[in-house]
C-alpha cells in the first residue's frame, strides 16, 4: 500500500483551511485518512502552520511520500531537513498577540472619567428648525 502525506481541504468557498493527513494514495482528496498530523491555514497573515513533528518524522521514516504542497510546508517547518539530515531553516513568522479588548476598554473608560458628558450631545435638526421659526417671525414683526 502506497502512503502519501497530503492536504485535506476544509472550509468555505473563499476561506480554505487544510489538514495535513497521512492517507492511502488511492483515496480521494478529502476522503478517509489514516492519521492527521497537522494544520495549514493559508488565509491568515502570516499563514498558520502546525505540524506534529514527531508523527511527521515517523511517517517519513516508514516511506510515506509527501505531495508537492506538503513538501513545501515540511521544508518551512524544518521537518524535511531533519529527515534528510540537512541544516534547519529560519524560524517561522508568528502572528502578533491580539490585544485584550476588556483591558483596552477599561483603560479608555478610566481616561474618560473626568470628561463632561452633556456637552457632546447635539440637538436634533427638527427641534432646531422649530425653535428658529418663532424667533424669525418675532424678528419680522418688530421690524415692520
C-alpha positions as CSV (number, residue, x, y, z in Angstrom):
1,X,0.0,0.0,0.0
2,X,1.5,3.4,-1.1
3,X,1.1,6.0,1.6
4,X,1.0,9.8,0.9
5,X,1.2,12.8,3.2
6,X,-1.3,15.2,1.6
7,X,-3.6,18.1,2.3
8,X,-7.3,17.6,3.1
9,X,-9.3,20.7,2.2
10,X,-11.9,22.1,4.6
11,X,-13.7,25.5,4.9
12,X,-15.9,27.6,2.9
13,X,-15.5,28.7,-0.8
14,X,-13.2,31.6,-0.3
15,X,-11.7,30.7,3.1
16,X,-10.0,27.4,2.8
17,X,-8.1,25.7,5.5
18,X,-6.4,22.4,5.3
19,X,-5.4,19.4,7.5
20,X,-2.1,17.6,6.8
21,X,-3.1,14.0,6.7
22,X,-1.5,10.6,6.0
23,X,-3.7,8.6,3.6
24,X,-3.6,5.8,1.1
25,X,-2.6,7.2,-2.3
26,X,-5.7,5.8,-3.9
27,X,-8.2,7.7,-1.6
28,X,-9.8,10.9,-2.8
29,X,-8.5,14.3,-1.7
30,X,-11.0,14.8,1.2
31,X,-11.5,11.1,1.8
32,X,-10.7,8.9,4.7
33,X,-7.3,9.4,6.3
34,X,-5.1,7.2,8.3
35,X,-3.9,10.0,10.6
36,X,-4.0,13.8,10.9
37,X,-0.6,15.2,11.6
38,X,-1.0,19.0,11.2
39,X,-2.9,22.1,10.2
40,X,-2.4,24.7,7.4
41,X,-4.4,27.9,7.3
42,X,-3.2,30.0,4.3
43,X,-5.7,32.9,4.6
44,X,-4.3,34.1,7.9
45,X,-1.4,36.6,7.9
46,X,1.2,35.1,8.4
47,X,-0.1,31.6,7.4
48,X,-0.8,29.3,10.3
49,X,1.2,26.1,10.0
50,X,1.2,23.5,12.8
51,X,2.8,20.1,12.2
52,X,3.3,17.3,14.8
53,X,7.0,16.9,14.1
54,X,7.3,13.5,15.8
55,X,4.5,11.9,13.7
56,X,5.8,13.5,10.5
57,X,9.2,12.1,11.1
58,X,7.7,8.7,11.8
59,X,5.7,8.6,8.6
60,X,8.6,9.9,6.5
61,X,10.9,7.2,8.0
62,X,8.4,4.4,7.1
63,X,8.3,5.6,3.5
64,X,5.3,7.9,3.2
65,X,5.7,10.3,0.2
66,X,4.7,14.0,0.7
67,X,2.8,15.7,-2.1
68,X,4.4,18.9,-3.5
69,X,2.4,21.4,-1.3
70,X,3.1,19.3,1.8
71,X,6.8,19.0,0.9
72,X,6.9,22.8,0.8
73,X,5.2,23.0,4.2
74,X,7.6,20.4,5.7
75,X,10.6,22.4,4.4
76,X,9.2,25.6,6.0
77,X,8.8,23.8,9.4
78,X,12.2,22.1,9.1
79,X,10.8,18.5,9.3
80,X,12.1,17.6,5.8
81,X,15.6,18.9,6.6
82,X,15.5,16.9,9.8
83,X,14.5,13.8,7.9
84,X,17.3,14.3,5.3
85,X,19.9,15.4,7.7
86,X,20.2,19.0,6.4
87,X,20.6,22.2,8.3
88,X,17.4,23.7,9.8
89,X,15.7,26.7,8.1
90,X,15.0,30.1,9.7
91,X,12.1,30.0,12.2
92,X,8.5,30.7,11.0
93,X,6.9,34.1,11.4
94,X,4.4,34.2,14.3
95,X,1.4,36.4,14.4
96,X,1.4,39.3,16.9
97,X,-0.6,38.5,20.1
98,X,-4.1,40.1,20.0
99,X,-4.8,42.9,22.4
100,X,-7.1,42.2,25.3
101,X,-10.3,44.1,24.4
102,X,-11.5,44.3,28.0
103,X,-8.2,45.9,29.2
104,X,-8.3,48.4,26.3
105,X,-11.9,49.4,27.2
106,X,-11.1,49.8,30.9
107,X,-8.1,52.0,30.1
108,X,-10.2,54.3,27.8
109,X,-13.0,54.4,30.4
110,X,-10.5,55.4,33.1
111,X,-9.1,58.2,30.9
112,X,-12.6,59.5,30.1
113,X,-13.8,59.5,33.8
114,X,-13.4,63.3,34.4
115,X,-14.7,64.5,31.0
116,X,-18.1,66.2,30.8
117,X,-20.9,64.1,29.4
118,X,-23.6,66.5,28.4
119,X,-21.6,68.9,26.2
120,X,-21.0,66.4,23.4
121,X,-24.7,65.8,22.8
122,X,-26.1,67.6,19.7
123,X,-29.7,68.6,19.3
124,X,-31.9,67.1,16.6
125,X,-32.3,69.2,13.4
126,X,-36.1,69.1,13.5
127,X,-36.0,70.6,17.0
128,X,-33.7,73.4,15.9
129,X,-35.9,74.4,12.9
130,X,-39.0,74.6,15.2
131,X,-37.0,76.8,17.6
132,X,-35.8,79.1,14.8
133,X,-39.2,79.6,13.1
134,X,-40.8,81.5,16.1
135,X,-37.7,83.6,16.5
136,X,-37.7,84.7,12.9
137,X,-41.4,85.6,12.9
138,X,-40.9,87.7,16.1
139,X,-38.0,89.5,14.4
140,X,-40.1,90.3,11.4
141,X,-42.9,91.7,13.4
142,X,-40.6,94.1,15.3
143,X,-39.1,95.3,12.0
144,X,-42.4,96.2,10.4
